[in-house]
Amino acid sequence: MSAELWALEEQFWTGGHAFYDKHLASEAVMTFPAPAGILTREAILRSLLAAPRWRTVEMQERRVIALGAAAVALVYEAKATRSPAGQAYRAFTSSVYRRRPGGWELVFHQQTPR
């Protein structure tokens, strides 16, 4: 289970609109530093059309926290870059996933820059 969740989490950094549309819960919320702030599913999907995706992400200090039989939180430190020569972005990050009949979906994601 945790390998599957970490693979999904990596795709949320590097994947595109189609991946998000398939794996993002209908009531999903993401919170980012200003100016982005709090984004709902529709705003998240719109933002993918305008912003370049992350090229790489490294997730350190990984923790998986069970939130019941059908929900899990992933907590970690992320180090990501948008291009090979790009400056690294680092953040303390958490994501909450819910299991549905079709698989896991992301309900909440939050980043605190390091």
C-alpha positions in Angstrom: 0.0 0.0 0.0 2.6 2.6 0.9 4.6 2.1 -2.2 1.5 2.7 -4.3 0.8 5.9 -2.3 4.3 7.2 -2.7 4.2 6.6 -6.4 0.9 8.5 -6.6 2.4 11.3 -4.6 5.3 11.6 -6.9 2.9 11.8 -9.9 1.1 14.7 -8.2 4.4 16.6 -8.4 5.4 15.6 -11.9 2.1 14.5 -13.6 -0.2 16.6 -15.8 -3.8 17.5 -16.1 -5.1 14.1 -17.0 -3.4 12.5 -14.0 -4.9 15.1 -11.6 -8.3 14.8 -13.1 -8.3 11.1 -12.5 -6.8 11.0 -9.0 -8.0 14.3 -7.4 -11.1 14.0 -5.1 -14.1 16.2 -6.1 -13.8 18.2 -2.8 -10.0 18.3 -2.9 -8.2 21.3 -1.4 -4.5 22.3 -1.7 -2.8 25.0 0.4 0.3 26.8 -0.8 2.3 29.8 0.2 1.1 33.2 -1.2 0.2 34.1 -3.8 -1.4 30.8 -4.6 -3.1 30.3 -1.2 -6.0 27.8 -0.9 -7.1 26.1 -4.1 -10.1 23.9 -4.8 -10.2 21.2 -7.4 -11.3 23.4 -10.2 -8.6 26.0 -9.5 -6.0 23.3 -9.2 -6.9 21.9 -12.6 -6.8 25.3 -14.2 -3.4 26.1 -12.6 -1.9 23.0 -14.3 -2.6 24.5 -17.7 -0.5 27.6 -17.0 2.4 26.4 -14.8 5.3 24.1 -15.8 5.4 20.8 -13.9 8.1 19.8 -11.6 10.8 17.8 -13.4 12.1 15.9 -10.3 11.0 15.5 -6.7 12.9 13.8 -3.9 10.8 12.9 -0.8 12.8 12.6 2.5 11.8 11.7 6.1 8.8 9.9 4.8 6.0 9.0 7.2 2.7 7.2 6.6 0.0 7.9 9.1 -3.2 5.7 9.1 -6.3 7.8 9.5 -8.7 4.8 9.7 -9.4 1.9 7.4 -9.8 4.1 4.3 -7.6 7.1 4.7 -3.9 7.8 5.0 -1.7 10.9 5.5 1.7 11.1 3.9 4.2 13.5 5.6 7.6 14.3 4.2 10.2 16.9 3.2 10.2 17.6 -0.5 13.1 18.8 -2.7 12.0 19.5 -6.2 13.3 21.2 -9.4 11.4 22.4 -12.5 14.4 22.0 -14.8 17.9 20.4 -14.7 19.5 23.8 -14.1 16.6 25.2 -12.0 16.9 26.2 -8.4 15.7 23.6 -5.9 12.4 24.1 -4.0 12.2 22.6 -0.5 9.1 22.3 1.6 7.6 20.3 4.5 4.6 18.6 2.9 1.6 16.6 3.8 -1.1 14.9 1.8 -4.2 13.0 2.7 -5.6 10.2 0.6 -8.9 8.4 0.7 -9.5 4.9 -0.7 -12.4 4.5 -3.1 -13.5 1.5 -5.0 -11.4 2.7 -8.0 -8.3 3.3 -5.9 -6.8 6.1 -3.9 -7.7 9.7 -4.4 -6.0 12.9 -3.1 -8.3 14.9 -0.7 -5.8 17.4 0.8 -2.3 18.6 0.1 -0.2 21.3 1.9 3.3 22.7 1.5 5.3 24.8 4.0 8.5 26.2 2.3 11.6 25.3 4.2 
